[in-house]
Amino acid sequence: MPNETRPNFAAIVPPDSERRRYTAGEAIFKEGDPGDAMFVVMSGHVRISHGNRSLERVEGGGIFGEMALADPAPRSAAATAETDCEVVPVDANRFQFMVHHTPFFALQVMRIMTGRLRAMNARDRLTGDDDSS
C-alpha cells in the first residue's frame, strides 16, 4: 500500500497501551504460533515472512498479525524485528473497542488485509506458485 494512502494506526493507539520492544532479528511471532492479537508498529520496521519468502516490511504506523482477530487458525506467517522496534499488541477486546469508537478503523484494517491478499495473489501469478494443486 503506498505510503500516501497508508493509515497511521499508531495515531489512534491509547497512550496507556502496553508496549513491547524487540531488537533487530528478534522473532515477534513465528509461523504456526497461536494468534490472539494483532500489532501496531510504533517505531522501527518489522519483516513479515512465510517460509524463506519475505512478504512485506511493515513500518511505523502500520499493522500486522490482524488475521488472528478474524480467524483462530495458527499464524500463517512469521514476524521478525528488522530493526529495533516497538509494537503495541491489540487483542480482541481492544480491537472491538477501537472499532466501536473509531468506525473507520475497521474499514482501514479490511483494506490492509485486501491489499495483502491481492499482493500475494499477484506474486503467486508471477512465480507460478499455486497452493491449490
N, C-alpha and C positions, 0 to 999 in steps of 0.2 A: 504494500500500500504506500503510495507516495507520501513523503513527509508533510506536504502542504495540506493533505486531507486526513492525515493520521490524528486521531483524537489524543489528547494528553490526559490519560486516565489518572496520572499522578496528581493532577489538579483537583480531583474530587475525593482523594483519599483523606479521611479524617485525620487530624494531627495526632490523635492519641492512638493510632493504629500500631499494632505490633510490627516491628521492622526486623528483617533478618539480613545479616551481612554475609557475603560469600567472597572468598578470594579467587583470583583468576585460576581457572582449571578445576575448581571445586564443583562437584555434582550438586545440583539443587534437587533434582529427582532423576531417576533412571527409568528407561523404558521398561514397562511391566510392573512398576511400583503401583500400589493403590493410590488413587487420587481423591482428595476431598477438598481441594482448594485450587483456585487459580491464583496468579500472582501479578502484581503491578510492579514494573521496574521503576524504582525511584531514581536510581543513578547507575551508570555503568552499562554493560552490554551482556546479554545472555544469548548463547547459541542453542538452537533447537536442532536436534538431530534424530535420525531414525537409522539404526544400524550404523554403518560408516558414512551415511549420506547427511551432509549438512542441509537443513531445510530453510532455516531463517535465522537472522540476527535481530533480536529484539532490543531496542534502545530505551533510554529513559522515557517514561510516559506510556510505554507500550505494555501489553499484557501477554501472558502465556499460560498454558495449563487450563484454559477455560472449559475444555471438553469435560473435565472432571465434574463440573457443576451440572452438566446436562446428561451425562452417561456414567454409570457406576463401573464400567469396564476399567481394567488396568490402564496405566499411562501408555499411549501409543508412540510416544517419542521421549527422548531424554532432554533435560535442560541443564546446561553447564554454564557457569560463570565464565564468560570470555575475558572479562576484565574484572577487577574488584567491583562488586556491585552491592546494592541494597534493594531488597524487594519487600513488598507487603503482601502477605497471604490474605486471600479473600475467600472465606468459607461460605457455605450455602446460606447461612443466616445473614451474613454481611452482604452477600450478593443480593438476596431478596430485599434487604433494607435499601441498598443502593438503587435497585430497580424501582422500588416504590417511591423513593424520594428524588430520584433523578431519572425519569422515564426514558430520556434519550439515551441513557447508559446502555439499556438492553439492546436497543437498535444498533448502537455502535459495536457492541460485542458480537452481535449477529453478523454485522458487516465484516468484522475482522475474521470470523470463522469462515464466512463465504469466500473472502479473498484468499484465505489459506487453502481452502478446498480447490478453488479454481487454479491457483498456482501449482498445487500438487498434480492436478489433472493435466495441466499443460506440460509439466516436467515429465510425467509418465508418457505422454504422447511423443515428446521429443526423444526420449531414451528408449521407447518401445517397451517399457515396463508395464506389465498388466498383471495384477494380482488375481484376476478372475479366472485364470487358467489353471 
